[in-house]
Amino acid sequence: NVEIEVALGRDLIALADPTQVRQILWNLILNAVQAMPEGGCIRISVAEAAEEPQEGASEGRNEVKGGAGFVEVMVADTGVGIAPEVLERIFDPFFTTKPDGSGLGLSTVHRIVEANGGNLRVESSVGEGTVLRVRFPRQEEIP
């Protein structure tokens, strides 16, 4: 009962390891599916982003500034959302709200994003869903 919508920007190359990006997407999509026990919609998009991450959202611990801009991968769901008191801990290793969870999915995502020079932001409203934005430095020109 999960619908997936995909929108991909053209001619965008992120300075990130493709295998690790695949792992990030796997973890984020799995979390999104689990946040929608009755079904819903997952939107995945890849687009060029401004040089500076947007203000006002909860953020990862690493900020990249300057450069050629970013490639932003967004994974949004229409799930249950994340409570504010939980939101500040979601990247902590071994923190989980799932009975069978390990608490390693989002901490792994965070570690991989930082290792690739990127940053991570999350926006969530209880009962409405969650948006995770992963930004990687953008390669200026296509080789």
VENSUL-V459872 format. One record per residue. N is the residue number from 1. RES is the residue in one small letter. SS is DSSP state (a for helix, b for strand, c for the rest). BURIAL is 1 if it has 16 or more other ideal C-beta (glycine too) atoms within 10 Angstrom, else 0. D_FIRST is the distance of its C-alpha to the first C-alpha in Angstrom with 2 decimals. Layout:
# VENSUL-V459872
n=N res=RES ss=SS burial=BURIAL d_first=D_FIRST
n=N res=RES ss=SS burial=BURIAL d_first=D_FIRST
This chain:
# VENSUL-V459872
n=1 res=n ss=c burial=0 d_first=0.00
n=2 res=v ss=b burial=0 d_first=3.80
n=3 res=e ss=b burial=0 d_first=6.60
n=4 res=i ss=b burial=0 d_first=9.94
n=5 res=e ss=b burial=0 d_first=13.26
n=6 res=v ss=b burial=0 d_first=16.49
n=7 res=a ss=b burial=0 d_first=20.05
n=8 res=l ss=b burial=0 d_first=22.94
n=9 res=g ss=c burial=0 d_first=26.52
n=10 res=r ss=c burial=0 d_first=29.26
n=11 res=d ss=c burial=0 d_first=32.24
n=12 res=l ss=c burial=1 d_first=31.14
n=13 res=i ss=c burial=0 d_first=32.22
n=14 res=a ss=b burial=1 d_first=31.61
n=15 res=l ss=c burial=1 d_first=34.22
n=16 res=a ss=c burial=1 d_first=31.90
n=17 res=d ss=c burial=0 d_first=31.49
n=18 res=p ss=a burial=0 d_first=28.69
n=19 res=t ss=a burial=0 d_first=27.93
n=20 res=q ss=a burial=1 d_first=27.66
n=21 res=v ss=a burial=1 d_first=25.46
n=22 res=r ss=a burial=0 d_first=23.05
n=23 res=q ss=a burial=0 d_first=23.16
n=24 res=i ss=a burial=1 d_first=22.55
n=25 res=l ss=a burial=0 d_first=19.44
n=26 res=w ss=a burial=0 d_first=18.11
n=27 res=n ss=a burial=1 d_first=18.84
n=28 res=l ss=a burial=1 d_first=17.50
n=29 res=i ss=a burial=1 d_first=14.11
n=30 res=l ss=a burial=0 d_first=13.89
n=31 res=n ss=a burial=1 d_first=14.98
n=32 res=a ss=a burial=1 d_first=12.51
n=33 res=v ss=a burial=1 d_first=9.49
n=34 res=q ss=a burial=0 d_first=11.64
n=35 res=a ss=c burial=1 d_first=12.36
n=36 res=m ss=c burial=1 d_first=8.96
n=37 res=p ss=c burial=0 d_first=8.79
n=38 res=e ss=c burial=0 d_first=7.09
n=39 res=g ss=c burial=0 d_first=4.45
n=40 res=g ss=b burial=1 d_first=6.52
n=41 res=c ss=b burial=0 d_first=8.58
n=42 res=i ss=b burial=1 d_first=10.85
n=43 res=r ss=b burial=1 d_first=14.15
n=44 res=i ss=b burial=1 d_first=16.63
n=45 res=s ss=b burial=0 d_first=20.15
n=46 res=v ss=b burial=1 d_first=23.57
n=47 res=a ss=b burial=0 d_first=26.61
n=48 res=e ss=b burial=0 d_first=30.22
n=49 res=a ss=b burial=1 d_first=30.95
n=50 res=a ss=c burial=0 d_first=34.20
n=51 res=e ss=c burial=0 d_first=36.61
n=52 res=e ss=c burial=0 d_first=36.12
n=53 res=p ss=c burial=1 d_first=32.84
n=54 res=q ss=c burial=0 d_first=32.07
n=55 res=e ss=c burial=0 d_first=33.63
n=56 res=g ss=c burial=0 d_first=32.16
n=57 res=a ss=c burial=0 d_first=29.07
n=58 res=s ss=b burial=0 d_first=29.01
n=59 res=e ss=b burial=1 d_first=30.11
n=60 res=g ss=c burial=1 d_first=30.64
n=61 res=r ss=c burial=0 d_first=34.17
n=62 res=n ss=c burial=0 d_first=35.30
n=63 res=e ss=c burial=0 d_first=36.12
n=64 res=v ss=c burial=1 d_first=37.19
n=65 res=k ss=c burial=0 d_first=39.49
n=66 res=g ss=c burial=0 d_first=41.10
n=67 res=g ss=c burial=0 d_first=40.79
n=68 res=a ss=c burial=0 d_first=39.16
n=69 res=g ss=c burial=1 d_first=36.09
n=70 res=f ss=b burial=1 d_first=32.66
n=71 res=v ss=b burial=1 d_first=29.58
n=72 res=e ss=b burial=1 d_first=26.63
n=73 res=v ss=b burial=1 d_first=23.21
n=74 res=m ss=b burial=1 d_first=20.73
n=75 res=v ss=b burial=1 d_first=17.30
n=76 res=a ss=b burial=1 d_first=15.82
n=77 res=d ss=b burial=1 d_first=12.79
n=78 res=t ss=c burial=1 d_first=12.05
n=79 res=g ss=c burial=1 d_first=12.11
n=80 res=v ss=c burial=1 d_first=14.91
n=81 res=g ss=c burial=1 d_first=17.63
n=82 res=i ss=c burial=1 d_first=20.73
n=83 res=a ss=c burial=0 d_first=23.87
n=84 res=p ss=a burial=0 d_first=27.03
n=85 res=e ss=a burial=0 d_first=28.86
n=86 res=v ss=a burial=0 d_first=26.17
n=87 res=l ss=a burial=1 d_first=25.74
n=88 res=e ss=c burial=0 d_first=29.30
n=89 res=r ss=c burial=0 d_first=28.78
n=90 res=i ss=c burial=1 d_first=25.49
n=91 res=f ss=c burial=1 d_first=27.49
n=92 res=d ss=c burial=0 d_first=29.93
n=93 res=p ss=c burial=0 d_first=30.02
n=94 res=f ss=c burial=0 d_first=28.94
n=95 res=f ss=c burial=0 d_first=27.55
n=96 res=t ss=c burial=1 d_first=24.21
n=97 res=t ss=c burial=0 d_first=22.44
n=98 res=k ss=c burial=0 d_first=20.29
n=99 res=p ss=c burial=0 d_first=21.99
n=100 res=d ss=c burial=0 d_first=21.61
n=101 res=g ss=c burial=0 d_first=21.85
n=102 res=s ss=c burial=0 d_first=24.93
n=103 res=g ss=c burial=1 d_first=25.16
n=104 res=l ss=c burial=0 d_first=25.80
n=105 res=g ss=a burial=1 d_first=22.72
n=106 res=l ss=a burial=1 d_first=23.61
n=107 res=s ss=a burial=1 d_first=27.31
n=108 res=t ss=a burial=1 d_first=27.08
n=109 res=v ss=a burial=1 d_first=25.39
n=110 res=h ss=a burial=1 d_first=28.20
n=111 res=r ss=a burial=1 d_first=30.88
n=112 res=i ss=a burial=1 d_first=29.78
n=113 res=v ss=a burial=1 d_first=29.58
n=114 res=e ss=a burial=1 d_first=33.06
n=115 res=a ss=a burial=0 d_first=34.46
n=116 res=n ss=c burial=1 d_first=33.56
n=117 res=g ss=c burial=1 d_first=35.26
n=118 res=g ss=c burial=1 d_first=32.22
n=119 res=n ss=b burial=1 d_first=30.89
n=120 res=l ss=b burial=1 d_first=27.70
n=121 res=r ss=b burial=1 d_first=26.69
n=122 res=v ss=b burial=1 d_first=24.00
n=123 res=e ss=b burial=1 d_first=23.35
n=124 res=s ss=b burial=1 d_first=21.30
n=125 res=s ss=b burial=0 d_first=21.21
n=126 res=v ss=c burial=0 d_first=20.24
n=127 res=g ss=c burial=0 d_first=17.50
n=128 res=e ss=c burial=0 d_first=16.84
n=129 res=g ss=b burial=1 d_first=15.78
n=130 res=t ss=b burial=1 d_first=17.67
n=131 res=v ss=b burial=1 d_first=19.27
n=132 res=l ss=b burial=1 d_first=21.02
n=133 res=r ss=b burial=1 d_first=23.70
n=134 res=v ss=b burial=1 d_first=25.50
n=135 res=r ss=b burial=1 d_first=28.75
n=136 res=f ss=b burial=1 d_first=30.96
n=137 res=p ss=b burial=1 d_first=34.43
n=138 res=r ss=b burial=1 d_first=34.50
n=139 res=q ss=c burial=1 d_first=36.90
n=140 res=e ss=c burial=0 d_first=39.23
n=141 res=e ss=c burial=0 d_first=39.71
n=142 res=i ss=c burial=0 d_first=37.97
n=143 res=p ss=c burial=0 d_first=40.27
